[in-house]
Amino acid sequence: MFSIDWRPNKKDRMPLHIQIMEYIKSKIYSGDWPVNTKLPPQRELAHIFHVNRSTLATALAELIADGLLKSKIGSGIWVANNTWSVLASPKQVDWNHYVDSGICLPNFPAIQEINRSEFNPANIRLGTGELSPDLIPSAELKSIISKIPDKIQSFGYEEAKGLLYLRQQISQYVRDLGINASPASILIVSGALQALQLICFGLLPKGANIFLEKPSYLSSLKLFQSMSMQFHGIPMDNEGIEPAPIRYQNKRQSTSLLYTIPCFHNPTGILMTKQRRQDVLALSQQELLPIIEDDVYRELWIDAPPPAPLKARDQDGRVIYIGSLSKSLSPGLRIGWIIGPEPVIERLADIKMQNDYGSSSLSQWAAAEWLASGLHQNQLRKVRAELRIRRDFALEALNMYFSDIATWTIPQGGFYIWLKLIHPVSMQKLFKTALDNGLLINPGNIYDALANHHLRLSYSYAALPDMKQGLSRLATIIHKLEHA
Amino acid sequence: MFSIDWRPNKKDRMPLHIQIMEYIKSKIYSGDWPVNTKLPPQRELAHIFHVNRSTLATALAELIADGLLKSKIGSGIWVANNTWSVLASPKQVDWNHYVDSGICLPNFPAIQEINRSEFNPANIRLGTGELSPDLIPSAELKSIISKIPDKIQSFGYEEAKGLLYLRQQISQYVRDLGINASPASILIVSGALQALQLICFGLLPKGANIFLEKPSYLSSLKLFQSMSMQFHGIPMDNEGIEPAPIRYQNKRQSTSLLYTIPCFHNPTGILMTKQRRQDVLALSQQELLPIIEDDVYRELWIDAPPPAPLKARDQDGRVIYIGSLSKSLSPGLRIGWIIGPEPVIERLADIKMQNDYGSSSLSQWAAAEWLASGLHQNQLRKVRAELRIRRDFALEALNMYFSDIATWTIPQGGFYIWLKLIHPVSMQKLFKTALDNGLLINPGNIYDALANHHLRLSYSYAALPDMKQGLSRLATIIHKLEHA
């Protein structure tokens, strides 16, 4: 839980353990580490401070003797006191109680670790679902940003649904995908994740039923689970999610909807066929089951353009459509959109206003100028060509290193290969061992608790030599764990 | 709930009512207005379309006869059907059911109306809590934005707590306010409202007790109420919130905290004195009651700098501090920050990652460059001088038009004057009548249900001549309503 960016200065004449004591005292006195804060394990602290274990132990022992820290057997070291409290009052706010009682569940520990470890450049990121930095068109984006000062009309709040100029650009953009949406039926959001959050809080009562692919990206989010939504995982075949089990399970005793990623599904990479799309739409009509179509990977096709979106064939306003610039252009812009019936969009816009008063004006202008510039189609062509090279490279490396220990899907687009280990190993142990060896992976069980011998590999992020070396190292680790 | 940006073309040879019919049909066929959507009242629709009531009535009557619309006595006109459903199936997703059953309560109708009507430039905004567009330093901001392309290092995701460079700038900035905060104890958020959202979901169980000023900005938000938090409104005097009633009420049967706006309180404008700050901190220590210090108006002092923040005297990590650039620089950047003990900041950063994967990189870079440039102090000087002129002007206008119908506070900074009408009038009627007369006001009852003859006036937004004319017109309206 700690991000310590300090370490003792080995050239300083003050002994290392004293420097560490002074640092820890300063964190405690300032209130940054309040009473009852748990410190990281000693092994980790020694690693962070770049000192050996005995130096650290000396520092901690003195602080425990001073009464500032306390050691609880089997549960590590805690902040016990601060000078203020020693002098004046023994009573402290127990923030851990507040943190633990919050409504939202914390992220999976593995995801928290990934969110932290991604910023360590020494790690090879074999699971990251983002474009490699060299696939983000920085030069073109910079030229777009340099145009914003002449265009931007206001540094004030934008309309609840977002900048009209951007909504007009998106309306045109999705028309080419076959979707007929007026700017009034589009809501700008800060990425697809926020779209899901607004839907969770705006359209569903607690305990609503969500049908979704098994495994699914949605299962890796704690958001819906924090609100007690009931997930019903539905099996997939190589054409996409199977409609029959939904019909069987959907008793409509309560509010329900279907969440699906029909294009280059996260995490399996599966592309829903045209026929399956028709079947799913028919089911949605018969069962009165609204659909959330998460289509953020659509443009990243490699072999052939995917079939039209479900939303393109939706004449009754049964589909809510989510798109984004994060996967095809730049995550840092934080720009996505929701398209749906106007009453739904109005409701979600109201929740968005309650959350953050709308997305950054700067980002909205940058996205609008980008789409208006026509540069997006060039970018997509470039990304598709590069993804083809990367996918083929990754498949070759898998053939080389994994053919005796795993099977996998061959994606037609998107970022992901869904790897299934032939012999199960502990996901937790694999994740940790890989990280200790400088490899960041996305374990399958965060997408489906039962997918406990699966990995989501991504060929979009790591540089090719790193990818090859990383996969080779990963195979060795798996071999060892299998025989442990 | 509708934002119709279309109107019939009076120069077209097609009759107006036919044009309207075609427009409404297109909205229904496209799914934008699904079955069971309620149309705006006829009076409002006629106004939107710029046609007289009988033209509109003709169009609606034909659509009702076609079976596309239906009229429910006493509750207006609804979408009944669409061609698809007429031909194939009578069953439609009832989106109203989804919208109504969502977890989050909708905004107050008055706030929804304000959010919409602010974008009609014909309205004089007498309640808007924002800087007037001419107080936003557009030229300087544009020059900062033009520097971003040379500085920005990545268009990818930022760290969970936000761009380190921005956190370093904020750490320096708040040091001048007396707050000692390392970058690790700062979380970047998309404005102070998002800070409150993260606190609500991250630190509090359902039904937690929130002590707050009565009236309070927080009461105008439905967020905490959606999560069943218990609000305990505490009276204020002219030194700020009164500690004694908190001590009396705080039984600590459940998780609780104190939310306060000590500087130029929203909506009353009251500045908490130094003595009262000490009393509140002492209470917080005795009662183990954590404090959320919402300090977004601090820099907007007119007569003298306010006393140091509560956070500056917080040695035990009992205060969570919220700041923002929205009130002093630009709301469109959507940049604010939370400062608190590291375990709290880590928890809130995790929730932020679950919400939107962090704030816009562009906005974070712009904010960091702005703070690093040193331009902020110039901006604050300019804003303070202008707010003095605006406040004095508003008080003069109030003396002129309101001395026989209201009393009011004299703020020493911030944006707001809290107006109390001598004779109560219906807030709803006043709000509506004012809006019909092109005046947008913030009724007091959204800040406290019992403040039903109060208004929050703001002198920060409207141009001076508009402000004067608006206040004059408002006084006339109140006079009329008093005698109605």
Interface residues (C-beta under 8 A of the other chain):
Chain A: M1 F2 S3 I4 D5 K27 Y29 S30 G31 D32 W33 P34 V35 T37 K38 N82 W84 S85 S89 K91 Q92 V93 D94 W95 N96 H97 Y98 V99 S101 G102 I103 C104 P106 N107 Q112 N115 R116 E118 F119 E130 L131 P133 I136 S138 L141 K142 S143 I145 S146 I148 P149 I152 S154 F155 G156 Y157 E158 E159 A160 K161 N180 A181 S182 P183 A184 S185 S190 G191 L193 Q194 Q197 C200 F201 G202 L203 L204 P205 K206 A208 L221 K222 L223 S226 M227 T255 L257 Q285 L288 L289 P290 D314 Q315 D316 G317 R318 L329 S330 P331 G332 L333 R334 P341 E342 P343 V344 E346 R347 D350 I351 M353 Q354 N355 D356 Y357 G358 S359 S360 S361 L362 S363 A366
Chain B: M1 F2 S3 I4 D5 K27 Y29 S30 G31 D32 W33 P34 V35 T37 K38 N82 W84 S85 A88 S89 K91 Q92 V93 D94 W95 N96 H97 Y98 V99 S101 G102 I103 C104 P106 N107 Q112 N115 R116 E118 F119 E130 P133 I136 S138 L141 K142 S143 I145 S146 I148 P149 I152 S154 F155 G156 Y157 E158 E159 A160 K161 N180 A181 S182 P183 A184 S185 S190 G191 L193 Q194 Q197 C200 F201 G202 L203 L204 P205 K206 A208 L221 K222 L223 S226 M227 T255 L257 Q285 L288 L289 P290 D314 Q315 D316 G317 R318 L329 S330 P331 G332 L333 R334 P341 E342 P343 V344 E346 R347 D350 I351 M353 Q354 N355 D356 Y357 G358 S359 S360 S361 L362 S363 A366
